[in-house]
Amino acid sequence: MKTAFSVFALVAVAASSTAQPQQVYPASGPGGNYEIVVIADGYTSAEEYKFTRAVNGLILNDLMADPFYGNSHAFTIVKQFNPVTTSGQSQFGITPNYNIAKCYIDYDAATTTAAIDQVVKTIPHHAVIVIGNYEGVAIGCTNQPWTWISAGAREVDGVLEHEFGHLIAGLYDEFPLQGNVDYPPTPSVDDHNCSNVFDSSGNATPWWDNSSLSWPQKPTDRDGCLYYSHKITRPYDTCLMYAPGATFCYVCSLLMSGELNLFANEALTKSLASPMILTAGFVAQTPTPRVPARGSEQYVRLLVQLTKRSTDPKLGAQLSVVSVADVTGPIVSRHHRTGDYVYGIVEGNTVLAADVLPGDPFQRRSLGTAPAPHDTANELQTNVVVIVPNTTRQSLLSRSIRVVFYRLDPNYGRLPSGMRADVTTNTISELLANNTPQFVGLDADELKKVVQSLPVRR
């Protein structure tokens, strides 16, 4: 277990005039606690209307016009306009390459993430969407913890809806890629919406076929998932994770609604009913001043970079802290097993908090008009946000708080129903008590050094 410290150089911002964040969804009043920040990249002050048009198209008329997302009551979305001096100039060092194998964009992971974080780190959020000033093309890339997408993608339905299936519930892609025929025997997968579990006769026996589960429509166990055509199954013939523009199948709907209900100000009760029909369309709206999040708490937000030695280790990673910030906002712990990477915040013998990182944070995902592979060029490195609850940066200097990361076995916590148990503070306590090898950690003295060494930026 190794920990490194570094302060990454930021890409210079070409223009210093930056407006305060404005709430765009819901149109008025407080929303849910899943907060999304949408920021501009490559727009001059005179082009703010173009950014607003892209926000309306991508967010209001696409993502939140989808019945599942629009009726979830889980979201608060704000936009942040940060102009540049030259149109098309990225303040984050992002340049489109139009190459699907390279996630459609060129950038430096460290400096780009640090520059984006500088804009949004004091705004409570769970996801960042960066809209690039490129019209006439629908491309994008997700590299934790941000998604870059071209303004022209507003002309294509379903791109963000599909991507948020990954970001929120860790759902797998269900489509096969050309040339990928038989899924290999390992690594085994039997969670979320893909399974390669078969009985001795070759019949699929995925977790969602468990007799204790009841679905409005019986799963068809369709051949093909996770980029392969055979020897792996998905629950139904089609789904939003199979084809943008479709709706979530019942299995994915269950997993998504379980996560979104954690953030909702009103429970999503229709997730397993017939597809919902949206009766009111979204039109261009005038942003309202930012509404304070309900249930706000003081916490410290760490942006950390994780680096692992190879594609499949469970220990021996490195950790670098990119930034430390005091934030006031809602704290919603993600306990559902939406991924295998988890972390705990520990003080002495007490686990203060536990969280699950959805999906595989080491994968980059290409966004476009056609199914695209998850690029693996940078799969050994990722950036994740760690929340240290109920404290401030200054108070950390007098406390003994440490952060522990684990990569759990896919079958860890398997329940009789086939689903996987939540990861709670008790889970982290058990892992510590059993001396389970850590993926990586940040001890109390190291955290104090970080707090003292990294600059305070507002």
VEXDREN-2710 file (C-alpha; in Angstrom, 1 decimal):
% VEXDREN-2710
k/r/px/py/pz
1/MET/0.0/0.0/0.0
2/LYS/1.6/3.3/-1.1
3/THR/0.4/6.8/-0.9
4/ALA/1.9/9.7/-2.9
5/PHE/1.1/13.4/-2.7
6/SER/1.1/15.8/-5.6
7/VAL/-0.4/19.1/-6.6
8/PHE/-1.3/19.0/-10.2
9/ALA/-0.8/22.1/-12.4
10/LEU/-4.0/23.6/-13.6
11/VAL/-4.8/24.6/-17.1
12/ALA/-5.0/28.4/-17.2
13/VAL/-8.5/29.9/-17.4
14/ALA/-8.6/32.4/-20.3
15/ALA/-11.2/34.6/-18.8
16/SER/-11.7/35.4/-15.1
17/SER/-15.3/36.4/-15.3
18/THR/-17.3/33.5/-13.8
19/ALA/-21.0/33.7/-12.9
20/GLN/-22.5/32.1/-9.9
21/PRO/-24.1/28.7/-10.5
22/GLN/-27.8/28.8/-11.5
23/GLN/-30.4/26.1/-11.0
24/VAL/-31.9/24.9/-14.2
25/TYR/-33.7/21.8/-12.8
26/PRO/-36.2/21.8/-11.3
27/ALA/-37.5/25.1/-12.7
28/SER/-38.2/26.4/-9.1
29/GLY/-37.9/25.2/-5.6
30/PRO/-35.6/22.5/-4.2
31/GLY/-34.9/19.4/-6.1
32/GLY/-33.5/16.0/-5.0
33/ASN/-30.1/15.4/-3.6
34/TYR/-28.4/13.9/-6.7
35/GLU/-26.7/17.1/-7.8
36/ILE/-25.3/17.6/-11.3
37/VAL/-23.1/20.6/-12.3
38/VAL/-23.1/21.5/-16.0
39/ILE/-20.2/23.7/-17.0
40/ALA/-19.2/25.4/-20.2
41/ASP/-16.0/24.8/-22.2
42/GLY/-14.9/26.9/-25.1
43/TYR/-17.6/29.6/-25.0
44/THR/-16.8/33.3/-25.0
45/SER/-18.9/35.8/-23.1
46/ALA/-20.8/36.6/-26.3
47/GLU/-21.6/32.9/-26.8
48/GLU/-23.4/32.3/-23.4
49/TYR/-26.6/31.9/-25.3
50/LYS/-25.1/28.9/-27.2
51/PHE/-24.2/27.3/-23.9
52/THR/-27.7/27.9/-22.6
53/ARG/-29.1/26.3/-25.8
54/ALA/-26.9/23.3/-25.3
55/VAL/-28.0/22.9/-21.7
56/ASN/-31.7/23.1/-22.6
57/GLY/-31.2/20.6/-25.4
58/LEU/-29.0/18.0/-23.5
59/ILE/-30.4/18.4/-20.0
60/LEU/-34.0/19.6/-20.1
61/ASN/-35.2/18.3/-23.5
62/ASP/-33.3/15.0/-23.4
63/LEU/-32.1/13.7/-20.0
64/MET/-34.9/15.1/-17.8
65/ALA/-37.5/14.6/-20.5
66/ASP/-36.9/10.9/-20.2
67/PRO/-39.8/9.6/-18.1
68/PHE/-37.6/7.6/-15.8
69/TYR/-35.3/10.4/-14.9
70/GLY/-37.9/13.2/-15.0
71/ASN/-40.2/11.3/-12.6
72/SER/-37.5/10.2/-10.2
73/HIS/-37.6/13.4/-8.0
74/ALA/-33.8/12.7/-7.4
75/PHE/-32.1/15.5/-9.2
76/THR/-31.0/19.1/-8.7
77/ILE/-29.1/20.4/-11.7
78/VAL/-27.2/23.7/-11.9
79/LYS/-25.2/25.3/-14.6
80/GLN/-21.9/27.2/-14.3
81/PHE/-20.9/29.5/-17.1
82/ASN/-17.1/30.1/-17.3
83/PRO/-16.2/32.0/-20.5
84/VAL/-12.9/31.9/-22.4
85/THR/-11.4/34.7/-24.5
86/THR/-11.3/32.7/-27.8
87/SER/-14.2/30.7/-29.1
88/GLY/-13.5/26.9/-29.1
89/GLN/-10.5/27.3/-26.8
90/SER/-10.7/24.7/-24.0
91/GLN/-9.7/25.9/-20.6
92/PHE/-9.4/22.3/-19.5
93/GLY/-7.0/21.2/-22.2
94/ILE/-9.6/19.1/-24.1
95/THR/-9.3/18.6/-27.9
96/PRO/-11.6/16.4/-29.9
97/ASN/-9.8/13.7/-31.9
98/TYR/-12.9/12.0/-33.3
99/ASN/-11.3/8.6/-32.6
100/ILE/-13.6/6.1/-30.9
101/ALA/-10.6/4.1/-29.8
102/LYS/-9.3/7.2/-27.9
103/CYS/-12.6/8.2/-26.3
104/TYR/-13.1/10.8/-28.9
105/ILE/-10.9/13.5/-27.1
106/ASP/-7.3/14.2/-26.2
107/TYR/-6.5/15.5/-22.7
108/ASP/-4.1/15.0/-19.8
109/ALA/-6.0/13.2/-17.1
110/ALA/-4.3/14.9/-14.2
111/THR/-4.3/18.5/-15.4
112/THR/-7.8/18.3/-17.0
113/THR/-9.4/16.8/-13.9
114/ALA/-7.7/19.3/-11.6
115/ALA/-8.8/22.2/-13.8
116/ILE/-12.4/21.0/-13.9
117/ASP/-12.3/20.4/-10.2
118/GLN/-11.1/24.0/-9.6
119/VAL/-14.4/25.2/-11.2
120/VAL/-16.8/22.9/-9.4
121/LYS/-15.2/21.7/-6.1
122/THR/-17.1/24.0/-3.8
123/ILE/-20.4/23.3/-5.5
124/PRO/-22.1/20.2/-4.0
125/HIS/-22.4/17.6/-6.8
126/HIS/-22.3/13.9/-7.7
127/ALA/-21.6/14.3/-11.4
128/VAL/-20.0/16.9/-13.6
129/ILE/-21.1/17.4/-17.3
130/VAL/-18.7/19.6/-19.4
131/ILE/-20.3/20.8/-22.6
132/GLY/-17.8/21.5/-25.3
133/ASN/-18.5/24.2/-27.9
134/TYR/-18.7/21.9/-30.9
135/GLU/-21.8/21.9/-33.1
136/GLY/-22.8/19.3/-35.7
137/VAL/-21.1/16.4/-34.0
138/ALA/-22.3/14.0/-31.3
139/ILE/-19.3/12.8/-29.3
140/GLY/-18.2/12.6/-25.7
141/CYS/-16.2/10.8/-23.1
142/THR/-16.5/9.9/-19.5
143/ASN/-13.4/9.8/-17.3
144/GLN/-14.3/9.7/-13.6
145/PRO/-15.4/12.0/-12.2
146/TRP/-16.6/14.1/-15.2
147/THR/-18.3/13.6/-18.6
148/TRP/-17.3/15.8/-21.6
149/ILE/-19.9/16.0/-24.3
150/SER/-20.2/18.1/-27.5
151/ALA/-23.0/20.6/-27.8
152/GLY/-24.1/18.9/-31.0
153/ALA/-25.0/15.7/-29.1
154/ARG/-28.3/17.4/-28.2
155/GLU/-29.5/16.3/-31.6
156/VAL/-29.2/12.6/-30.6
157/ASP/-31.5/11.1/-28.1
158/GLY/-30.5/8.7/-25.3
159/VAL/-26.7/9.3/-25.0
160/LEU/-26.8/10.9/-21.5
161/GLU/-29.6/8.6/-20.3
162/HIS/-27.5/5.6/-21.2
163/GLU/-24.4/7.1/-19.6
164/PHE/-26.1/7.8/-16.4
165/GLY/-27.0/4.2/-16.1
166/HIS/-23.3/3.6/-15.7
167/LEU/-22.6/6.5/-13.4
168/ILE/-25.6/6.0/-11.0
169/ALA/-26.1/2.3/-10.7
170/GLY/-22.9/0.8/-12.3
171/LEU/-24.9/-0.9/-15.1
172/TYR/-23.1/-2.8/-17.8
173/ASP/-23.3/-2.2/-21.5
174/GLU/-25.4/-5.0/-23.0
175/PHE/-24.3/-4.7/-26.7
176/PRO/-21.7/-6.9/-28.4
177/LEU/-18.8/-5.5/-30.3
178/GLN/-17.7/-6.7/-33.7
179/GLY/-15.3/-9.6/-33.4
180/ASN/-16.2/-10.4/-29.8
181/VAL/-18.0/-13.8/-30.0
182/ASP/-17.7/-16.0/-26.8
183/TYR/-17.3/-14.4/-23.4
184/PRO/-14.2/-15.9/-21.7
185/PRO/-14.7/-18.1/-18.7
186/THR/-13.1/-15.5/-16.5
187/PRO/-13.7/-13.0/-15.0
188/SER/-17.0/-14.4/-13.9
189/VAL/-19.9/-11.9/-13.8
190/ASP/-23.4/-12.4/-12.2
191/ASP/-24.5/-9.0/-11.0
192/HIS/-26.3/-6.0/-12.3
193/ASN/-27.5/-6.7/-15.9
194/CYS/-25.0/-9.3/-17.2
195/SER/-24.4/-12.9/-16.2
196/ASN/-22.2/-15.8/-17.5
197/VAL/-23.6/-18.4/-15.0
198/PHE/-25.0/-21.5/-16.7
199/ASP/-26.0/-24.9/-15.4
200/SER/-24.5/-28.3/-16.5
201/SER/-27.0/-28.4/-19.4
202/GLY/-25.9/-25.0/-20.7
203/ASN/-29.0/-23.2/-19.5
204/ALA/-28.6/-19.7/-18.2
205/THR/-29.1/-19.3/-14.4
206/PRO/-28.5/-15.6/-13.7
207/TRP/-29.3/-14.0/-10.4
208/TRP/-32.4/-12.3/-11.8
209/ASP/-34.1/-15.7/-12.5
210/ASN/-34.1/-16.5/-8.7
211/SER/-37.6/-17.8/-7.7
212/SER/-37.8/-15.2/-4.8
213/LEU/-37.8/-12.4/-7.3
214/SER/-41.0/-11.4/-9.2
215/TRP/-40.9/-9.3/-12.4
216/PRO/-43.8/-7.8/-14.4
217/GLN/-42.4/-9.6/-17.4
218/LYS/-40.4/-12.8/-17.2
219/PRO/-36.7/-12.2/-18.2
220/THR/-35.9/-13.7/-21.6
221/ASP/-32.2/-14.3/-20.7
222/ARG/-31.1/-13.0/-24.1
223/ASP/-27.7/-14.1/-25.5
224/GLY/-25.1/-11.3/-25.5
225/CYS/-23.9/-8.8/-23.0
226/LEU/-20.8/-6.8/-21.9
227/TYR/-19.5/-6.6/-25.5
228/TYR/-19.8/-10.3/-26.3
229/SER/-22.3/-12.1/-28.4
230/HIS/-22.4/-15.5/-26.7
231/LYS/-21.8/-17.3/-23.4
232/ILE/-23.1/-14.3/-21.4
233/THR/-26.7/-13.1/-21.0
234/ARG/-28.7/-10.0/-20.5
235/PRO/-32.2/-9.9/-18.8
236/TYR/-34.3/-8.8/-21.8
237/ASP/-34.2/-8.5/-25.6
238/THR/-33.7/-4.7/-25.4
239/CYS/-32.9/-2.0/-22.9
240/LEU/-31.5/1.5/-22.7
241/MET/-28.2/-0.2/-21.8
242/TYR/-28.4/-2.1/-25.1
243/ALA/-29.6/0.7/-27.4
244/PRO/-29.8/4.4/-26.7
245/GLY/-33.4/5.5/-27.3
246/ALA/-34.9/2.4/-25.6
247/THR/-36.2/2.4/-22.1
248/PHE/-34.7/0.7/-19.1
249/CYS/-35.6/-3.0/-18.8
250/TYR/-37.2/-4.2/-15.5
251/VAL/-33.9/-5.4/-14.0
252/CYS/-32.1/-2.2/-14.8
253/SER/-35.1/-0.2/-13.7
254/LEU/-35.0/-1.9/-10.3
255/LEU/-31.3/-1.2/-9.8
256/MET/-31.6/2.4/-11.0
257/SER/-34.6/3.2/-8.9
258/GLY/-33.0/1.7/-5.8
259/GLU/-30.1/4.2/-6.2
260/LEU/-32.2/7.2/-7.1
261/ASN/-34.6/6.7/-4.2
262/LEU/-31.6/7.4/-2.0
263/PHE/-31.5/10.9/-3.4
264/ALA/-35.2/11.6/-4.1
265/ASN/-37.4/14.0/-2.3
266/GLU/-40.3/11.7/-3.3
267/ALA/-40.0/8.0/-3.8
268/LEU/-39.9/6.6/-7.3
269/THR/-42.8/4.1/-7.1
270/LYS/-43.4/3.4/-10.8
271/SER/-40.0/1.9/-11.7
272/LEU/-41.4/-1.5/-12.4
273/ALA/-44.7/-0.4/-13.9
274/SER/-45.4/0.0/-17.6
275/PRO/-43.3/2.7/-19.3
276/MET/-44.3/6.1/-18.0
277/ILE/-45.7/8.7/-20.3
278/LEU/-44.5/12.3/-19.9
279/THR/-47.4/14.6/-20.3
280/ALA/-45.6/18.0/-20.1
281/GLY/-42.8/18.8/-22.4
282/PHE/-39.8/20.8/-21.4
283/VAL/-39.1/24.2/-23.0
284/ALA/-36.3/26.7/-22.6
285/GLN/-36.5/28.0/-19.0
286/THR/-35.0/31.0/-17.3
287/PRO/-32.6/29.8/-14.6
288/THR/-33.5/30.6/-11.0
289/PRO/-31.0/31.4/-8.2
290/ARG/-29.4/28.4/-6.6
291/VAL/-31.7/26.9/-4.0
292/PRO/-29.8/25.7/-0.9
293/ALA/-29.8/21.9/-0.7
294/ARG/-32.0/20.5/2.0
295/GLY/-30.3/18.6/4.8
296/SER/-27.0/20.4/4.3
297/GLU/-24.0/19.4/6.3
298/GLN/-20.4/20.5/6.6
299/TYR/-17.9/18.1/5.0
300/VAL/-14.5/17.9/3.5
301/ARG/-14.3/16.8/-0.1
302/LEU/-11.1/15.0/-1.3
303/LEU/-10.4/14.5/-5.0
304/VAL/-7.9/11.6/-5.1
305/GLN/-6.2/9.8/-8.0
306/LEU/-6.0/6.0/-7.8
307/THR/-3.4/4.1/-9.7
308/LYS/-3.2/0.3/-9.9
309/ARG/-0.4/-1.9/-11.1
310/SER/-2.4/-4.1/-13.6
311/THR/-5.9/-4.6/-14.8
312/ASP/-7.1/-6.9/-12.0
313/PRO/-5.3/-6.4/-8.7
314/LYS/-7.1/-6.2/-5.3
315/LEU/-4.3/-4.5/-3.5
316/GLY/-1.0/-2.6/-4.0
317/ALA/-2.5/0.6/-5.6
318/GLN/-1.2/4.1/-5.1
319/LEU/-3.1/7.2/-4.0
320/SER/-2.4/10.9/-4.8
321/VAL/-4.5/13.7/-3.4
322/VAL/-5.4/16.3/-6.0
323/SER/-7.5/18.8/-3.9
324/VAL/-9.1/19.3/-0.5
325/ALA/-12.1/21.6/-0.1
326/ASP/-14.6/22.5/2.6
327/VAL/-18.1/22.0/1.3
328/THR/-21.6/22.5/2.7
329/GLY/-24.3/20.3/1.1
330/PRO/-26.3/17.1/1.4
331/ILE/-24.4/13.9/2.2
332/VAL/-26.0/10.8/0.7
333/SER/-24.1/7.6/1.4
334/ARG/-24.2/5.2/-1.5
335/HIS/-24.5/1.8/0.2
336/HIS/-26.1/-0.2/-2.6
337/ARG/-23.6/-2.6/-4.2
338/THR/-23.3/-0.8/-7.5
339/GLY/-19.6/-1.7/-7.9
340/ASP/-16.8/-3.6/-6.3
341/TYR/-14.6/-0.7/-5.2
342/VAL/-15.6/0.7/-1.8
343/TYR/-14.1/3.0/0.8
344/GLY/-14.5/3.8/4.5
345/ILE/-13.8/6.8/6.6
346/VAL/-12.3/5.6/9.9
347/GLU/-11.4/7.4/13.2
348/GLY/-9.7/5.2/15.7
349/ASN/-11.8/2.1/15.9
350/THR/-15.0/3.8/14.6
351/VAL/-16.1/3.7/11.0
352/LEU/-17.7/7.1/10.3
353/ALA/-18.9/6.5/6.8
354/ALA/-18.9/3.9/4.0
355/ASP/-19.5/4.4/0.3
356/VAL/-19.5/2.4/-2.9
357/LEU/-18.0/3.6/-6.2
358/PRO/-20.5/2.8/-9.0
359/GLY/-19.3/0.6/-11.8
360/ASP/-15.7/0.3/-12.7
361/PRO/-14.1/3.7/-12.1
362/PHE/-11.0/2.8/-14.1
363/GLN/-12.9/2.5/-17.4
364/ARG/-13.2/5.4/-19.8
365/ARG/-16.5/5.4/-21.8
366/SER/-16.9/6.8/-25.3
367/LEU/-20.2/8.5/-26.1
368/GLY/-21.5/8.7/-29.6
369/THR/-24.3/7.8/-32.0
370/ALA/-23.3/4.2/-32.1
371/PRO/-22.3/1.7/-29.4
372/ALA/-18.7/2.3/-28.4
373/PRO/-16.2/0.2/-26.4
374/HIS/-15.0/1.3/-23.0
375/ASP/-11.5/2.5/-23.8
376/THR/-8.8/0.9/-21.7
377/ALA/-5.9/3.1/-22.6
378/ASN/-5.9/4.7/-19.2
379/GLU/-7.6/1.9/-17.3
380/LEU/-4.8/1.8/-14.6
381/GLN/-5.7/5.3/-13.3
382/THR/-8.8/7.1/-12.2
383/ASN/-10.0/10.0/-10.1
384/VAL/-12.6/9.6/-7.4
385/VAL/-14.3/11.9/-4.9
386/VAL/-14.1/11.0/-1.2
387/ILE/-16.4/12.6/1.4
388/VAL/-15.2/13.0/5.0
389/PRO/-18.5/13.8/6.8
390/ASN/-19.2/16.3/9.6
391/THR/-15.9/18.0/9.7
392/THR/-13.8/20.9/8.2
393/ARG/-10.4/21.1/6.7
394/GLN/-9.1/22.8/9.8
395/SER/-10.6/20.3/12.3
396/LEU/-8.9/17.4/10.4
397/LEU/-5.6/18.7/11.8
398/SER/-6.6/17.7/15.3
399/ARG/-8.4/14.5/14.5
400/SER/-7.1/11.0/13.6
401/ILE/-9.1/10.2/10.5
402/ARG/-8.0/7.8/7.8
403/VAL/-9.4/6.5/4.5
404/VAL/-9.4/2.9/3.5
405/PHE/-10.2/1.5/0.0
406/TYR/-11.1/-2.1/-0.7
407/ARG/-11.9/-4.0/-3.9
408/LEU/-14.4/-6.6/-3.0
409/ASP/-14.8/-10.0/-4.7
410/PRO/-17.9/-9.9/-7.0
411/ASN/-19.6/-12.7/-4.9
412/TYR/-18.9/-11.0/-1.6
413/GLY/-22.1/-10.4/0.3
414/ARG/-24.3/-12.5/-2.1
415/LEU/-27.8/-12.8/-0.7
416/PRO/-30.2/-15.8/-1.1
417/SER/-32.2/-13.8/-3.7
418/GLY/-29.0/-13.6/-5.8
419/MET/-28.6/-9.8/-5.3
420/ARG/-25.7/-8.5/-3.2
421/ALA/-25.8/-7.0/0.3
422/ASP/-25.4/-3.3/0.8
423/VAL/-22.0/-2.0/2.0
424/THR/-22.4/-0.2/5.3
425/THR/-20.1/1.0/8.1
426/ASN/-20.6/-2.5/9.6
427/THR/-19.1/-4.0/6.4
428/ILE/-16.0/-1.8/6.6
429/SER/-15.7/-2.6/10.3
430/GLU/-15.8/-6.4/9.5
431/LEU/-13.1/-5.9/6.8
432/LEU/-10.9/-4.1/9.2
433/ALA/-11.5/-6.6/12.0
434/ASN/-10.6/-9.5/9.7
435/ASN/-7.4/-7.7/8.5
436/THR/-8.7/-7.8/4.9
437/PRO/-5.9/-6.6/2.6
438/GLN/-6.6/-3.0/1.4
439/PHE/-6.6/-1.9/-2.2
440/VAL/-5.0/1.3/-0.9
441/GLY/-5.3/3.7/2.1
442/LEU/-4.6/7.1/3.4
443/ASP/-3.6/7.2/7.1
444/ALA/-4.3/10.0/9.5
445/ASP/-0.8/11.5/9.4
446/GLU/-0.8/11.5/5.6
447/LEU/-4.2/13.1/5.5
448/LYS/-2.9/15.9/7.8
449/LYS/0.1/16.5/5.5
450/VAL/-2.3/16.8/2.6
451/VAL/-4.5/19.3/4.4
452/GLN/-1.4/21.4/5.3
453/SER/0.3/21.2/2.0
454/LEU/-2.4/21.7/-0.6
455/PRO/-3.5/25.3/-1.1
456/VAL/-6.9/26.6/-0.1
457/ARG/-8.8/27.9/-3.1
458/ARG/-12.2/29.5/-3.3
END
